């Protein structure tokens, strides 16, 4: 089932909105090895520090420290909202990360349902 089991919070700021799941040039504030394997996280990023209530969120299905996870988000960088899904090892390393909230454990047999 879905249960709030872990909250991982940190605070960073940035004036622009790069790919929030991109790897940072700085040391990670929390290494991927600290995240529970096969867990689904809601990920919250700051969009712009100059605008009130400006944030971006996505989901990250964390596999493990070696493989990272799969990001699920939508963006309108082209002026049209499009889905942006793919593998990432940068969920905990973004300079604009505000926090991660573990919202579920995902059975390996059910992973394909997230791809729909």
PAKOLNU-80330 format. One record per atom (N, C-alpha, C, O): y, x, z; residue in three letters. Coordinates in steps of 0.1 Angstrom, whole numbers, padded with zeros to 4 digits, always signed. Layout:
PAKOLNU-80330
YXZAla ...
This chain:
PAKOLNU-80330
-0012+0008+0000Unk +0000+0000+0000Unk +0013+0009+0000Unk +0012+0021+0001Unk +0024+0002-0001Unk +0036+0009-0001Unk +0042+0009+0013Unk +0043-0002+0020Unk +0045+0020+0018Unk +0051+0021+0032Unk +0060+0033+0032Unk +0058+0043+0026Unk +0071+0031+0039Unk +0080+0042+0041Unk +0074+0052+0051Unk +0073+0049+0063Unk +0070+0063+0046Unk +0062+0073+0054Unk +0069+0086+0057Unk +0066+0093+0066Unk +0079+0089+0048Unk +0086+0102+0050Unk +0100+0101+0044Unk +0101+0095+0033Unk +0110+0106+0050Unk +0123+0107+0044Unk +0127+0122+0044Unk +0126+0128+0055Unk +0130+0127+0033Unk +0135+0141+0031Unk +0149+0140+0027Unk +0151+0135+0016Unk +0158+0145+0035Unk +0172+0144+0031Unk +0179+0157+0030Unk +0176+0166+0038Unk +0188+0158+0021Unk +0196+0170+0020Unk +0209+0165+0013Unk +0210+0154+0009Unk +0219+0174+0013Unk +0232+0170+0007Unk +0237+0181-0002Unk +0239+0192+0003Unk +0240+0178-0014Unk +0247+0187-0023Unk +0257+0180-0031Unk +0258+0167-0031Unk +0267+0187-0037Unk +0277+0180-0045Unk +0279+0187-0058Unk +0277+0199-0059Unk +0284+0180-0068Unk +0287+0185-0081Unk +0297+0176-0087Unk +0297+0164-0085Unk +0306+0182-0095Unk +0316+0174-0102Unk +0311+0168-0115Unk +0317+0158-0120Unk +0300+0172-0121Unk +0294+0167-0133Unk +0280+0163-0130Unk +0274+0165-0120Unk +0274+0156-0140Unk +0261+0150-0139Unk +0251+0157-0148Unk +0249+0152-0159Unk +0246+0169-0145Unk +0235+0175-0153Unk +0222+0167-0152Unk +0222+0158-0144Unk +0212+0172-0158Unk +0199+0166-0156Unk +0195+0167-0141Unk +0193+0179-0137Unk +0194+0156-0134Unk +0192+0158-0120Unk +0178+0164-0116Unk +0177+0169-0105Unk +0169+0163-0125Unk +0156+0169-0122Unk +0154+0184-0126Unk +0144+0190-0125Unk +0165+0189-0132Unk +0165+0203-0137Unk +0163+0213-0125Unk +0168+0211-0114Unk +0157+0224-0128Unk +0156+0235-0118Unk +0169+0241-0115Unk +0178+0242-0124Unk +0172+0244-0103Unk +0184+0250-0098Unk +0183+0265-0098Unk +0172+0270-0098Unk +0194+0271-0099Unk +0194+0286-0098Unk +0194+0291-0084Unk +0192+0303-0082Unk +0196+0282-0074Unk +0195+0286-0060Unk +0181+0284-0055Unk +0173+0278-0061Unk +0179+0289-0043Unk +0167+0287-0036Unk +0165+0272-0033Unk +0175+0266-0029Unk +0153+0267-0034Unk +0151+0253-0031Unk +0153+0250-0016Unk +0150+0258-0007Unk +0160+0239-0013Unk +0162+0235+0001Unk +0149+0230+0007Unk +0148+0231+0019Unk +0140+0226-0001Unk +0127+0221+0004Unk +0117+0224-0007Unk +0117+0218-0017Unk +0107+0233-0004Unk +0098+0237-0015Unk +0089+0225-0018Unk +0086+0216-0010Unk +0083+0225-0030Unk +0074+0214-0035Unk +0062+0214-0026Unk +0056+0203-0024Unk +0058+0225-0020Unk +0046+0225-0011Unk +0048+0217+0002Unk +0038+0213+0008Unk +0060+0213+0005Unk +0063+0205+0017Unk +0061+0190+0014Unk +0061+0182+0023Unk +0060+0186+0001Unk +0059+0172-0003Unk +0044+0169-0003Unk +0036+0176-0007Unk +0041+0156+0001Unk +0027+0152+0002Unk +0022+0150-0013Unk +0028+0143-0021Unk +0010+0156-0016Unk +0005+0154-0029Unk +0002+0139-0032Unk -0001+0131-0023Unk +0002+0136-0045Unk -0001+0122-0050Unk +0008+0111-0043Unk +0003+0101-0040Unk +0021+0115-0041Unk +0030+0105-0035Unk +0041+0102-0044Unk +0045+0110-0052Unk +0046+0090-0043Unk +0057+0085-0051Unk +0070+0085-0043Unk +0070+0080-0032Unk +0080+0092-0048Unk +0093+0094-0041Unk +0104+0087-0049Unk +0104+0088-0061Unk +0113+0080-0042Unk +0126+0076-0048Unk +0135+0088-0046Unk +0136+0094-0035Unk +0142+0092-0056Unk +0150+0104-0056Unk +0165+0100-0058Unk +0167+0092-0068Unk +0174+0104-0050Unk +0188+0100-0051Unk +0196+0112-0053Unk +0195+0122-0046Unk +0205+0111-0063Unk +0214+0122-0067Unk +0228+0117-0067Unk +0231+0106-0069Unk +0238+0126-0064Unk +0252+0123-0065Unk +0256+0125-0080Unk +0252+0134-0087Unk +0263+0115-0085Unk +0267+0116-0099Unk +0280+0123-0101Unk +0282+0132-0110Unk +0290+0120-0093Unk +0303+0126-0093Unk +0309+0126-0080Unk +0310+0115-0073Unk +0314+0137-0075Unk +0320+0137-0061Unk +0334+0130-0061Unk +0339+0127-0050Unk +0340+0128-0072Unk +0353+0122-0073Unk +0353+0107-0074Unk +0364+0101-0072Unk +0341+0101-0075Unk +0341+0087-0076Unk +0333+0081-0064Unk +0322+0086-0061Unk +0338+0071-0058Unk +0331+0064-0047Unk +0319+0057-0052Unk +0319+0052-0063Unk +0308+0057-0044Unk +0296+0051-0047Unk +0290+0055-0061Unk +0285+0046-0068Unk +0291+0067-0065Unk +0286+0072-0077Unk +0273+0080-0075Unk +0274+0091-0071Unk +0262+0073-0078Unk +0249+0080-0076Unk +0240+0077-0087Unk +0243+0068-0096Unk +0229+0084-0088Unk +0219+0082-0098Unk +0205+0083-0090Unk +0204+0091-0081Unk +0196+0074-0094Unk +0183+0074-0088Unk +0172+0074-0098Unk +0174+0070-0109Unk +0161+0079-0094Unk +0149+0079-0102Unk +0137+0079-0093Unk +0138+0079-0081Unk +0125+0080-0099Unk +0113+0081-0092Unk +0106+0094-0096Unk +0107+0098-0107Unk +0099+0099-0086Unk +0091+0112-0089Unk +0077+0110-0083Unk +0076+0108-0071Unk +0067+0111-0092Unk +0054+0110-0088Unk +0049+0125-0086Unk +0046+0132-0096Unk +0049+0129-0073Unk +0046+0143-0070Unk +0030+0145-0071Unk +0023+0138-0064Unk +0026+0155-0079Unk +0012+0158-0080Unk +0008+0168-0069Unk +0000+0165-0060Unk +0014+0180-0070Unk +0011+0191-0060Unk +0021+0202-0063Unk +0029+0201-0072Unk +0021+0212-0054Unk +0031+0223-0055Unk +0030+0231-0068Unk +0040+0236-0074Unk +0018+0232-0074Unk +0016+0240-0086Unk +0020+0233-0098Unk +0026+0239-0108Unk +0017+0220-0099Unk +0020+0212-0111Unk +0034+0205-0111Unk +0039+0200-0121Unk +0039+0203-0099Unk +0052+0195-0098Unk +0049+0181-0098Unk +0039+0176-0092Unk +0056+0174-0107Unk +0054+0159-0107Unk +0059+0153-0121Unk +0062+0161-0130Unk +0060+0140-0121Unk +0065+0133-0133Unk +0077+0125-0128Unk +0077+0118-0118Unk +0088+0127-0136Unk +0100+0120-0133Unk +0101+0107-0141Unk +0096+0107-0153Unk +0106+0097-0135Unk +0108+0084-0142Unk +0122+0080-0139Unk +0126+0077-0127Unk +0131+0079-0150Unk +0144+0075-0148Unk +0150+0070-0161Unk +0143+0070-0171Unk +0162+0064-0160Unk +0169+0059-0172Unk +0182+0066-0172Unk +0188+0068-0161Unk +0188+0069-0184Unk +0201+0075-0184Unk +0208+0069-0196Unk +0202+0064-0206Unk +0221+0070-0196Unk +0229+0066-0207Unk +0238+0077-0213Unk +0250+0075-0216Unk +0232+0089-0213Unk +0240+0101-0218Unk +0244+0099-0233Unk +0253+0106-0237Unk +0237+0091-0240Unk +0241+0089-0254Unk +0249+0076-0256Unk +0253+0072-0268Unk +0252+0069-0245Unk +0260+0057-0246Unk +0251+0044-0246Unk +0256+0033-0245Unk +0238+0047-0248Unk +0228+0036-0247Unk +0218+0040-0237Unk +0213+0051-0236Unk +0214+0030-0228Unk +0204+0033-0218Unk +0190+0035-0224Unk +0185+0027-0232Unk +0184+0047-0221Unk +0171+0050-0226Unk +0163+0055-0214Unk +0168+0061-0204Unk +0149+0054-0215Unk +0141+0059-0205Unk +0140+0074-0207Unk +0140+0079-0218Unk +0138+0081-0196Unk +0137+0096-0196Unk +0125+0099-0186Unk +0128+0101-0174Unk +0113+0101-0192Unk +0102+0104-0183Unk +0097+0117-0188Unk +0097+0121-0200Unk +0091+0125-0179Unk +0085+0138-0182Unk +0081+0146-0170Unk +0084+0142-0159Unk +0075+0157-0172Unk +0071+0165-0161Unk +0083+0173-0156Unk +0092+0177-0163Unk +0082+0176-0143Unk +0093+0184-0137Unk +0087+0192-0124Unk +0078+0187-0118Unk +0093+0203-0122Unk +0091+0210-0110Unk +0104+0212-0102Unk +0104+0219-0092Unk +0114+0205-0106Unk +0127+0206-0101Unk +0132+0195-0091Unk +0144+0194-0088Unk +0123+0186-0087Unk +0127+0174-0079Unk +0134+0178-0066Unk +0143+0171-0061Unk +0130+0189-0060Unk +0136+0193-0047Unk +0147+0204-0049Unk +0153+0209-0039Unk +0149+0209-0061Unk +0158+0220-0064Unk +0171+0217-0070Unk +0179+0226-0072Unk +0174+0204-0073Unk +0186+0201-0080Unk +0198+0203-0070Unk +0197+0200-0059Unk +0209+0208-0076Unk +0221+0210-0068Unk +0228+0197-0065Unk +0237+0197-0056Unk +0224+0186-0071Unk +0231+0174-0069Unk +0221+0164-0061Unk +0224+0152-0060Unk +0211+0169-0056Unk +0201+0161-0048Unk +0207+0156-0035Unk +0213+0165-0027Unk +0207+0144-0032Unk +0211+0138-0019Unk +0199+0136-0010Unk +0199+0139+0002Unk +0188+0131-0016Unk +0176+0128-0007Unk +0164+0124-0015Unk +0165+0119-0026Unk +0153+0125-0008Unk +0140+0120-0013Unk +0134+0110-0003Unk +0135+0113+0009Unk +0129+0099-0007Unk +0122+0090+0002Unk +0108+0087-0003Unk +0107+0082-0014Unk +0098+0091+0005Unk +0085+0088+0001Unk +0082+0073+0003Unk +0083+0068+0014Unk +0078+0067-0008Unk +0077+0052-0008Unk +0062+0048-0010Unk +0059+0036-0006Unk +0053+0056-0014Unk +0039+0052-0016Unk +0030+0064-0019Unk +0035+0075-0023Unk +0018+0062-0015Unk +0007+0071-0020Unk +0001+0065-0032Unk -0001+0053-0032Unk -0002+0073-0042Unk -0008+0068-0055Unk -0022+0073-0057Unk -0024+0085-0057Unk -0031+0063-0058Unk -0045+0067-0061Unk -0045+0073-0075Unk -0039+0067-0084Unk -0053+0083-0077Unk -0054+0090-0090Unk -0058+0080-0101Unk -0054+0081-0113Unk -0067+0070-0098Unk -0071+0060-0107Unk -0060+0051-0112Unk -0061+0045-0123Unk -0050+0050-0104Unk -0039+0040-0107Unk -0027+0047-0114Unk -0017+0040-0117Unk -0027+0060-0116Unk -0016+0067-0122Unk -0011+0062-0135Unk +0000+0061-0138Unk -0021+0058-0143Unk -0018+0053-0157Unk -0009+0041-0157Unk -0001+0038-0166Unk -0010+0033-0146Unk -0001+0021-0145Unk +0013+0024-0144Unk +0022+0016-0149Unk +0017+0036-0139Unk +0031+0040-0138Unk +0036+0044-0152Unk +0048+0044-0154Unk +0028+0047-0161Unk +0032+0051-0175Unk +0036+0040-0183Unk +0042+0042-0194Unk +0033+0028-0179Unk +0036+0016-0187Unk +0051+0012-0187Unk +0055+0002-0194Unk 
